[in-house]
Amino acid sequence: MYTGNNPSAIRSQKWIRDSLLQLLKEKPYKKISIKEITEQGDLARQTFYKLFNSKEEILEYHLDHLFHEYLVEIQSLEVATTTELARLYFLFFHNNENFIHQLIENDLINILNQKFHFYLSEIHNVLKHNQSHSDYATAFISSGLVGMLVYWFKHNKTMPIEQLALLVSDILNADDFIEKSNS
């Protein structure tokens, strides 16, 4: 994936991303071709291959931008608690629900899970938690949060965000969660 700072290339990347997102509203991901994406964006196929290696990279590019927005938001709000961080996580993805639904419907949640796993250490840095989590703990937390997000969406977001945030906080403080579950 192109990571330079050429304004023309960056603009083309955005057009390609927007084209794929538009096409996802019309048809399944597997049925979308590179040719359709470039035609939708009024770009040459060669431009696509200079900027991306695959359709998956377009989704990764979009998720990179979403996670960057999320990091900026939690940094600007000076989030201090796990509950608040979880609340903002669910609220943020609620605000991007069309994209999340497209990932779920097209069986592409693994890409979201990979990106969240990658960004979890940056989230800890923003929160100034210099804890060194093992890769296993990071995998557990990221997969758990993405799993909860998918479950929440598949069940029409019936649980309020505040309640979800408290549940995440309880789960991450396992001793309290086990005691409440056993009561």
Biotite code that builds the C-alpha atoms (Angstrom):
import biotite.structure as struc

atoms = struc.array([
    struc.Atom([0.000, 0.000, 0.000], chain_id="A", res_id=1, res_name="MET", atom_name="CA", element="C"),
    struc.Atom([1.243, 3.471, -0.863], chain_id="A", res_id=2, res_name="TYR", atom_name="CA", element="C"),
    struc.Atom([2.312, 5.436, 2.226], chain_id="A", res_id=3, res_name="THR", atom_name="CA", element="C"),
    struc.Atom([3.981, 8.473, 0.673], chain_id="A", res_id=4, res_name="GLY", atom_name="CA", element="C"),
    struc.Atom([2.821, 12.075, 0.735], chain_id="A", res_id=5, res_name="ASN", atom_name="CA", element="C"),
    struc.Atom([2.207, 12.810, -2.955], chain_id="A", res_id=6, res_name="ASN", atom_name="CA", element="C"),
    struc.Atom([-1.078, 14.797, -2.975], chain_id="A", res_id=7, res_name="PRO", atom_name="CA", element="C"),
    struc.Atom([-2.233, 13.227, -6.246], chain_id="A", res_id=8, res_name="SER", atom_name="CA", element="C"),
    struc.Atom([-1.609, 9.699, -4.978], chain_id="A", res_id=9, res_name="ALA", atom_name="CA", element="C"),
    struc.Atom([-3.357, 10.434, -1.662], chain_id="A", res_id=10, res_name="ILE", atom_name="CA", element="C"),
    struc.Atom([-6.349, 11.848, -3.520], chain_id="A", res_id=11, res_name="ARG", atom_name="CA", element="C"),
    struc.Atom([-6.464, 8.750, -5.744], chain_id="A", res_id=12, res_name="SER", atom_name="CA", element="C"),
    struc.Atom([-6.314, 6.489, -2.685], chain_id="A", res_id=13, res_name="GLN", atom_name="CA", element="C"),
    struc.Atom([-9.336, 8.273, -1.246], chain_id="A", res_id=14, res_name="LYS", atom_name="CA", element="C"),
    struc.Atom([-11.218, 7.952, -4.536], chain_id="A", res_id=15, res_name="TRP", atom_name="CA", element="C"),
    struc.Atom([-10.459, 4.229, -4.644], chain_id="A", res_id=16, res_name="ILE", atom_name="CA", element="C"),
    struc.Atom([-11.598, 3.824, -1.032], chain_id="A", res_id=17, res_name="ARG", atom_name="CA", element="C"),
    struc.Atom([-14.779, 5.788, -1.686], chain_id="A", res_id=18, res_name="ASP", atom_name="CA", element="C"),
    struc.Atom([-15.444, 3.721, -4.798], chain_id="A", res_id=19, res_name="SER", atom_name="CA", element="C"),
    struc.Atom([-15.134, 0.440, -2.924], chain_id="A", res_id=20, res_name="LEU", atom_name="CA", element="C"),
    struc.Atom([-17.338, 1.696, -0.078], chain_id="A", res_id=21, res_name="LEU", atom_name="CA", element="C"),
    struc.Atom([-19.983, 2.789, -2.577], chain_id="A", res_id=22, res_name="GLN", atom_name="CA", element="C"),
    struc.Atom([-19.858, -0.531, -4.405], chain_id="A", res_id=23, res_name="LEU", atom_name="CA", element="C"),
    struc.Atom([-20.198, -2.386, -1.085], chain_id="A", res_id=24, res_name="LEU", atom_name="CA", element="C"),
    struc.Atom([-23.596, -0.748, -0.684], chain_id="A", res_id=25, res_name="LYS", atom_name="CA", element="C"),
    struc.Atom([-24.655, -2.259, -4.003], chain_id="A", res_id=26, res_name="GLU", atom_name="CA", element="C"),
    struc.Atom([-23.160, -5.760, -4.035], chain_id="A", res_id=27, res_name="LYS", atom_name="CA", element="C"),
    struc.Atom([-21.158, -8.325, -2.042], chain_id="A", res_id=28, res_name="PRO", atom_name="CA", element="C"),
    struc.Atom([-17.443, -7.745, -1.576], chain_id="A", res_id=29, res_name="TYR", atom_name="CA", element="C"),
    struc.Atom([-16.462, -10.961, -3.379], chain_id="A", res_id=30, res_name="LYS", atom_name="CA", element="C"),
    struc.Atom([-18.314, -9.842, -6.503], chain_id="A", res_id=31, res_name="LYS", atom_name="CA", element="C"),
    struc.Atom([-16.548, -6.476, -6.716], chain_id="A", res_id=32, res_name="ILE", atom_name="CA", element="C"),
    struc.Atom([-13.659, -6.409, -9.156], chain_id="A", res_id=33, res_name="SER", atom_name="CA", element="C"),
    struc.Atom([-10.651, -4.111, -9.301], chain_id="A", res_id=34, res_name="ILE", atom_name="CA", element="C"),
    struc.Atom([-11.935, -3.021, -12.707], chain_id="A", res_id=35, res_name="LYS", atom_name="CA", element="C"),
    struc.Atom([-15.254, -1.913, -11.169], chain_id="A", res_id=36, res_name="GLU", atom_name="CA", element="C"),
    struc.Atom([-13.485, -0.021, -8.409], chain_id="A", res_id=37, res_name="ILE", atom_name="CA", element="C"),
    struc.Atom([-11.285, 1.878, -10.841], chain_id="A", res_id=38, res_name="THR", atom_name="CA", element="C"),
    struc.Atom([-14.181, 2.593, -13.191], chain_id="A", res_id=39, res_name="GLU", atom_name="CA", element="C"),
    struc.Atom([-16.267, 3.883, -10.272], chain_id="A", res_id=40, res_name="GLN", atom_name="CA", element="C"),
    struc.Atom([-13.377, 6.180, -9.271], chain_id="A", res_id=41, res_name="GLY", atom_name="CA", element="C"),
    struc.Atom([-12.641, 7.157, -12.858], chain_id="A", res_id=42, res_name="ASP", atom_name="CA", element="C"),
    struc.Atom([-9.067, 5.935, -12.525], chain_id="A", res_id=43, res_name="LEU", atom_name="CA", element="C"),
    struc.Atom([-6.811, 3.616, -14.506], chain_id="A", res_id=44, res_name="ALA", atom_name="CA", element="C"),
    struc.Atom([-6.144, 0.092, -13.211], chain_id="A", res_id=45, res_name="ARG", atom_name="CA", element="C"),
    struc.Atom([-2.442, 0.955, -13.182], chain_id="A", res_id=46, res_name="GLN", atom_name="CA", element="C"),
    struc.Atom([-3.184, 3.687, -10.644], chain_id="A", res_id=47, res_name="THR", atom_name="CA", element="C"),
    struc.Atom([-4.851, 1.126, -8.397], chain_id="A", res_id=48, res_name="PHE", atom_name="CA", element="C"),
    struc.Atom([-1.839, -1.193, -8.500], chain_id="A", res_id=49, res_name="TYR", atom_name="CA", element="C"),
    struc.Atom([0.558, 1.674, -7.762], chain_id="A", res_id=50, res_name="LYS", atom_name="CA", element="C"),
    struc.Atom([-1.394, 2.435, -4.598], chain_id="A", res_id=51, res_name="LEU", atom_name="CA", element="C"),
    struc.Atom([-2.783, -0.913, -3.403], chain_id="A", res_id=52, res_name="PHE", atom_name="CA", element="C"),
    struc.Atom([-1.936, -4.574, -3.812], chain_id="A", res_id=53, res_name="ASN", atom_name="CA", element="C"),
    struc.Atom([-5.461, -5.865, -3.179], chain_id="A", res_id=54, res_name="SER", atom_name="CA", element="C"),
    struc.Atom([-9.034, -4.972, -2.253], chain_id="A", res_id=55, res_name="LYS", atom_name="CA", element="C"),
    struc.Atom([-8.219, -5.942, 1.338], chain_id="A", res_id=56, res_name="GLU", atom_name="CA", element="C"),
    struc.Atom([-5.625, -3.175, 1.472], chain_id="A", res_id=57, res_name="GLU", atom_name="CA", element="C"),
    struc.Atom([-8.340, -0.649, 0.646], chain_id="A", res_id=58, res_name="ILE", atom_name="CA", element="C"),
    struc.Atom([-10.289, -1.817, 3.709], chain_id="A", res_id=59, res_name="LEU", atom_name="CA", element="C"),
    struc.Atom([-7.108, -1.668, 5.793], chain_id="A", res_id=60, res_name="GLU", atom_name="CA", element="C"),
    struc.Atom([-6.491, 1.865, 4.519], chain_id="A", res_id=61, res_name="TYR", atom_name="CA", element="C"),
    struc.Atom([-10.005, 2.876, 5.563], chain_id="A", res_id=62, res_name="HIS", atom_name="CA", element="C"),
    struc.Atom([-9.619, 1.243, 8.984], chain_id="A", res_id=63, res_name="LEU", atom_name="CA", element="C"),
    struc.Atom([-6.283, 3.021, 9.470], chain_id="A", res_id=64, res_name="ASP", atom_name="CA", element="C"),
    struc.Atom([-8.110, 6.307, 8.979], chain_id="A", res_id=65, res_name="HIS", atom_name="CA", element="C"),
    struc.Atom([-10.934, 5.294, 11.329], chain_id="A", res_id=66, res_name="LEU", atom_name="CA", element="C"),
    struc.Atom([-8.516, 4.234, 14.065], chain_id="A", res_id=67, res_name="PHE", atom_name="CA", element="C"),
    struc.Atom([-6.545, 7.446, 13.614], chain_id="A", res_id=68, res_name="HIS", atom_name="CA", element="C"),
    struc.Atom([-9.782, 9.413, 14.180], chain_id="A", res_id=69, res_name="GLU", atom_name="CA", element="C"),
    struc.Atom([-10.499, 7.285, 17.252], chain_id="A", res_id=70, res_name="TYR", atom_name="CA", element="C"),
    struc.Atom([-7.004, 7.907, 18.662], chain_id="A", res_id=71, res_name="LEU", atom_name="CA", element="C"),
    struc.Atom([-7.340, 11.661, 18.112], chain_id="A", res_id=72, res_name="VAL", atom_name="CA", element="C"),
    struc.Atom([-10.721, 11.613, 19.844], chain_id="A", res_id=73, res_name="GLU", atom_name="CA", element="C"),
    struc.Atom([-9.583, 9.717, 22.930], chain_id="A", res_id=74, res_name="ILE", atom_name="CA", element="C"),
    struc.Atom([-6.486, 11.882, 23.149], chain_id="A", res_id=75, res_name="GLN", atom_name="CA", element="C"),
    struc.Atom([-8.450, 15.128, 22.923], chain_id="A", res_id=76, res_name="SER", atom_name="CA", element="C"),
    struc.Atom([-10.876, 13.971, 25.611], chain_id="A", res_id=77, res_name="LEU", atom_name="CA", element="C"),
    struc.Atom([-8.097, 12.793, 27.913], chain_id="A", res_id=78, res_name="GLU", atom_name="CA", element="C"),
    struc.Atom([-9.794, 9.467, 28.620], chain_id="A", res_id=79, res_name="VAL", atom_name="CA", element="C"),
    struc.Atom([-8.754, 8.094, 31.994], chain_id="A", res_id=80, res_name="ALA", atom_name="CA", element="C"),
    struc.Atom([-10.836, 4.966, 32.648], chain_id="A", res_id=81, res_name="THR", atom_name="CA", element="C"),
    struc.Atom([-11.443, 1.652, 30.921], chain_id="A", res_id=82, res_name="THR", atom_name="CA", element="C"),
    struc.Atom([-15.181, 2.290, 31.066], chain_id="A", res_id=83, res_name="THR", atom_name="CA", element="C"),
    struc.Atom([-14.842, 5.622, 29.265], chain_id="A", res_id=84, res_name="GLU", atom_name="CA", element="C"),
    struc.Atom([-12.496, 4.119, 26.685], chain_id="A", res_id=85, res_name="LEU", atom_name="CA", element="C"),
    struc.Atom([-14.966, 1.283, 26.020], chain_id="A", res_id=86, res_name="ALA", atom_name="CA", element="C"),
    struc.Atom([-17.866, 3.744, 25.812], chain_id="A", res_id=87, res_name="ARG", atom_name="CA", element="C"),
    struc.Atom([-16.013, 5.779, 23.202], chain_id="A", res_id=88, res_name="LEU", atom_name="CA", element="C"),
    struc.Atom([-15.075, 2.585, 21.316], chain_id="A", res_id=89, res_name="TYR", atom_name="CA", element="C"),
    struc.Atom([-18.691, 1.460, 20.963], chain_id="A", res_id=90, res_name="PHE", atom_name="CA", element="C"),
    struc.Atom([-19.902, 5.002, 20.264], chain_id="A", res_id=91, res_name="LEU", atom_name="CA", element="C"),
    struc.Atom([-17.242, 5.498, 17.589], chain_id="A", res_id=92, res_name="PHE", atom_name="CA", element="C"),
    struc.Atom([-18.139, 2.309, 15.757], chain_id="A", res_id=93, res_name="PHE", atom_name="CA", element="C"),
    struc.Atom([-21.835, 3.016, 16.223], chain_id="A", res_id=94, res_name="HIS", atom_name="CA", element="C"),
    struc.Atom([-21.174, 6.242, 14.302], chain_id="A", res_id=95, res_name="ASN", atom_name="CA", element="C"),
    struc.Atom([-19.511, 4.139, 11.571], chain_id="A", res_id=96, res_name="ASN", atom_name="CA", element="C"),
    struc.Atom([-22.182, 1.473, 11.617], chain_id="A", res_id=97, res_name="GLU", atom_name="CA", element="C"),
    struc.Atom([-22.700, 1.231, 7.850], chain_id="A", res_id=98, res_name="ASN", atom_name="CA", element="C"),
    struc.Atom([-19.089, 0.202, 7.362], chain_id="A", res_id=99, res_name="PHE", atom_name="CA", element="C"),
    struc.Atom([-19.177, -2.256, 10.280], chain_id="A", res_id=100, res_name="ILE", atom_name="CA", element="C"),
    struc.Atom([-22.355, -3.822, 8.865], chain_id="A", res_id=101, res_name="HIS", atom_name="CA", element="C"),
    struc.Atom([-20.620, -4.177, 5.506], chain_id="A", res_id=102, res_name="GLN", atom_name="CA", element="C"),
    struc.Atom([-17.684, -5.953, 7.149], chain_id="A", res_id=103, res_name="LEU", atom_name="CA", element="C"),
    struc.Atom([-20.035, -8.290, 9.033], chain_id="A", res_id=104, res_name="ILE", atom_name="CA", element="C"),
    struc.Atom([-22.223, -9.034, 6.007], chain_id="A", res_id=105, res_name="GLU", atom_name="CA", element="C"),
    struc.Atom([-19.169, -9.773, 3.868], chain_id="A", res_id=106, res_name="ASN", atom_name="CA", element="C"),
    struc.Atom([-17.432, -11.925, 6.483], chain_id="A", res_id=107, res_name="ASP", atom_name="CA", element="C"),
    struc.Atom([-14.516, -9.479, 6.756], chain_id="A", res_id=108, res_name="LEU", atom_name="CA", element="C"),
    struc.Atom([-14.355, -8.963, 10.517], chain_id="A", res_id=109, res_name="ILE", atom_name="CA", element="C"),
    struc.Atom([-10.898, -10.551, 10.552], chain_id="A", res_id=110, res_name="ASN", atom_name="CA", element="C"),
    struc.Atom([-9.544, -7.348, 8.966], chain_id="A", res_id=111, res_name="ILE", atom_name="CA", element="C"),
    struc.Atom([-11.096, -5.230, 11.730], chain_id="A", res_id=112, res_name="LEU", atom_name="CA", element="C"),
    struc.Atom([-9.700, -7.611, 14.340], chain_id="A", res_id=113, res_name="ASN", atom_name="CA", element="C"),
    struc.Atom([-6.184, -7.406, 12.859], chain_id="A", res_id=114, res_name="GLN", atom_name="CA", element="C"),
    struc.Atom([-6.283, -3.608, 12.763], chain_id="A", res_id=115, res_name="LYS", atom_name="CA", element="C"),
    struc.Atom([-7.655, -3.291, 16.289], chain_id="A", res_id=116, res_name="PHE", atom_name="CA", element="C"),
    struc.Atom([-4.952, -5.659, 17.543], chain_id="A", res_id=117, res_name="HIS", atom_name="CA", element="C"),
    struc.Atom([-2.353, -3.435, 15.849], chain_id="A", res_id=118, res_name="PHE", atom_name="CA", element="C"),
    struc.Atom([-3.788, -0.186, 17.264], chain_id="A", res_id=119, res_name="TYR", atom_name="CA", element="C"),
    struc.Atom([-4.329, -1.451, 20.815], chain_id="A", res_id=120, res_name="LEU", atom_name="CA", element="C"),
    struc.Atom([-0.734, -0.634, 21.771], chain_id="A", res_id=121, res_name="SER", atom_name="CA", element="C"),
    struc.Atom([-1.167, 2.896, 20.371], chain_id="A", res_id=122, res_name="GLU", atom_name="CA", element="C"),
    struc.Atom([-4.338, 3.263, 22.430], chain_id="A", res_id=123, res_name="ILE", atom_name="CA", element="C"),
    struc.Atom([-2.337, 2.333, 25.532], chain_id="A", res_id=124, res_name="HIS", atom_name="CA", element="C"),
    struc.Atom([0.278, 4.942, 24.583], chain_id="A", res_id=125, res_name="ASN", atom_name="CA", element="C"),
    struc.Atom([-2.390, 7.642, 24.160], chain_id="A", res_id=126, res_name="VAL", atom_name="CA", element="C"),
    struc.Atom([-3.734, 6.759, 27.586], chain_id="A", res_id=127, res_name="LEU", atom_name="CA", element="C"),
    struc.Atom([-0.160, 6.885, 28.911], chain_id="A", res_id=128, res_name="LYS", atom_name="CA", element="C"),
    struc.Atom([-0.469, 3.313, 30.159], chain_id="A", res_id=129, res_name="HIS", atom_name="CA", element="C"),
    struc.Atom([3.068, 2.223, 29.591], chain_id="A", res_id=130, res_name="ASN", atom_name="CA", element="C"),
    struc.Atom([2.200, -1.280, 30.645], chain_id="A", res_id=131, res_name="GLN", atom_name="CA", element="C"),
    struc.Atom([3.896, -3.933, 28.621], chain_id="A", res_id=132, res_name="SER", atom_name="CA", element="C"),
    struc.Atom([1.072, -6.280, 27.666], chain_id="A", res_id=133, res_name="HIS", atom_name="CA", element="C"),
    struc.Atom([2.048, -9.578, 26.246], chain_id="A", res_id=134, res_name="SER", atom_name="CA", element="C"),
    struc.Atom([1.023, -10.353, 22.710], chain_id="A", res_id=135, res_name="ASP", atom_name="CA", element="C"),
    struc.Atom([-1.381, -12.917, 24.151], chain_id="A", res_id=136, res_name="TYR", atom_name="CA", element="C"),
    struc.Atom([-3.138, -10.328, 26.304], chain_id="A", res_id=137, res_name="ALA", atom_name="CA", element="C"),
    struc.Atom([-3.366, -7.921, 23.370], chain_id="A", res_id=138, res_name="THR", atom_name="CA", element="C"),
    struc.Atom([-4.827, -10.664, 21.162], chain_id="A", res_id=139, res_name="ALA", atom_name="CA", element="C"),
    struc.Atom([-7.315, -11.585, 23.886], chain_id="A", res_id=140, res_name="PHE", atom_name="CA", element="C"),
    struc.Atom([-8.479, -8.015, 24.501], chain_id="A", res_id=141, res_name="ILE", atom_name="CA", element="C"),
    struc.Atom([-8.678, -6.998, 20.841], chain_id="A", res_id=142, res_name="SER", atom_name="CA", element="C"),
    struc.Atom([-10.512, -10.167, 19.800], chain_id="A", res_id=143, res_name="SER", atom_name="CA", element="C"),
    struc.Atom([-12.875, -9.841, 22.746], chain_id="A", res_id=144, res_name="GLY", atom_name="CA", element="C"),
    struc.Atom([-13.756, -6.226, 21.980], chain_id="A", res_id=145, res_name="LEU", atom_name="CA", element="C"),
    struc.Atom([-14.247, -6.911, 18.279], chain_id="A", res_id=146, res_name="VAL", atom_name="CA", element="C"),
    struc.Atom([-16.333, -9.966, 19.173], chain_id="A", res_id=147, res_name="GLY", atom_name="CA", element="C"),
    struc.Atom([-18.530, -7.868, 21.459], chain_id="A", res_id=148, res_name="MET", atom_name="CA", element="C"),
    struc.Atom([-18.865, -5.217, 18.752], chain_id="A", res_id=149, res_name="LEU", atom_name="CA", element="C"),
    struc.Atom([-19.981, -7.805, 16.181], chain_id="A", res_id=150, res_name="VAL", atom_name="CA", element="C"),
    struc.Atom([-22.385, -9.448, 18.641], chain_id="A", res_id=151, res_name="TYR", atom_name="CA", element="C"),
    struc.Atom([-23.840, -6.034, 19.510], chain_id="A", res_id=152, res_name="TRP", atom_name="CA", element="C"),
    struc.Atom([-24.370, -5.177, 15.847], chain_id="A", res_id=153, res_name="PHE", atom_name="CA", element="C"),
    struc.Atom([-25.844, -8.598, 15.021], chain_id="A", res_id=154, res_name="LYS", atom_name="CA", element="C"),
    struc.Atom([-28.320, -8.119, 17.866], chain_id="A", res_id=155, res_name="HIS", atom_name="CA", element="C"),
    struc.Atom([-29.424, -4.694, 16.621], chain_id="A", res_id=156, res_name="ASN", atom_name="CA", element="C"),
    struc.Atom([-27.453, -2.842, 19.286], chain_id="A", res_id=157, res_name="LYS", atom_name="CA", element="C"),
    struc.Atom([-30.103, -3.595, 21.911], chain_id="A", res_id=158, res_name="THR", atom_name="CA", element="C"),
    struc.Atom([-27.732, -3.086, 24.847], chain_id="A", res_id=159, res_name="MET", atom_name="CA", element="C"),
    struc.Atom([-27.078, 0.613, 25.589], chain_id="A", res_id=160, res_name="PRO", atom_name="CA", element="C"),
    struc.Atom([-23.519, 1.807, 25.052], chain_id="A", res_id=161, res_name="ILE", atom_name="CA", element="C"),
    struc.Atom([-23.144, 2.786, 28.716], chain_id="A", res_id=162, res_name="GLU", atom_name="CA", element="C"),
    struc.Atom([-24.068, -0.742, 29.794], chain_id="A", res_id=163, res_name="GLN", atom_name="CA", element="C"),
    struc.Atom([-21.634, -2.252, 27.262], chain_id="A", res_id=164, res_name="LEU", atom_name="CA", element="C"),
    struc.Atom([-18.844, -0.016, 28.561], chain_id="A", res_id=165, res_name="ALA", atom_name="CA", element="C"),
    struc.Atom([-19.494, -1.114, 32.150], chain_id="A", res_id=166, res_name="LEU", atom_name="CA", element="C"),
    struc.Atom([-19.549, -4.757, 31.041], chain_id="A", res_id=167, res_name="LEU", atom_name="CA", element="C"),
    struc.Atom([-16.155, -4.374, 29.343], chain_id="A", res_id=168, res_name="VAL", atom_name="CA", element="C"),
    struc.Atom([-14.756, -2.749, 32.479], chain_id="A", res_id=169, res_name="SER", atom_name="CA", element="C"),
    struc.Atom([-16.168, -5.575, 34.620], chain_id="A", res_id=170, res_name="ASP", atom_name="CA", element="C"),
    struc.Atom([-14.747, -8.245, 32.321], chain_id="A", res_id=171, res_name="ILE", atom_name="CA", element="C"),
    struc.Atom([-11.300, -6.650, 32.301], chain_id="A", res_id=172, res_name="LEU", atom_name="CA", element="C"),
    struc.Atom([-11.436, -6.551, 36.097], chain_id="A", res_id=173, res_name="ASN", atom_name="CA", element="C"),
    struc.Atom([-12.033, -10.305, 36.134], chain_id="A", res_id=174, res_name="ALA", atom_name="CA", element="C"),
    struc.Atom([-12.239, -10.858, 39.889], chain_id="A", res_id=175, res_name="ASP", atom_name="CA", element="C"),
    struc.Atom([-15.188, -8.467, 40.203], chain_id="A", res_id=176, res_name="ASP", atom_name="CA", element="C"),
    struc.Atom([-16.805, -9.947, 37.070], chain_id="A", res_id=177, res_name="PHE", atom_name="CA", element="C"),
    struc.Atom([-16.539, -13.524, 38.396], chain_id="A", res_id=178, res_name="ILE", atom_name="CA", element="C"),
    struc.Atom([-18.000, -12.485, 41.760], chain_id="A", res_id=179, res_name="GLU", atom_name="CA", element="C"),
    struc.Atom([-20.935, -10.682, 40.040], chain_id="A", res_id=180, res_name="LYS", atom_name="CA", element="C"),
    struc.Atom([-21.502, -13.636, 37.709], chain_id="A", res_id=181, res_name="SER", atom_name="CA", element="C"),
    struc.Atom([-21.605, -16.056, 40.637], chain_id="A", res_id=182, res_name="ASN", atom_name="CA", element="C"),
    struc.Atom([-24.076, -13.904, 42.624], chain_id="A", res_id=183, res_name="SER", atom_name="CA", element="C"),
])
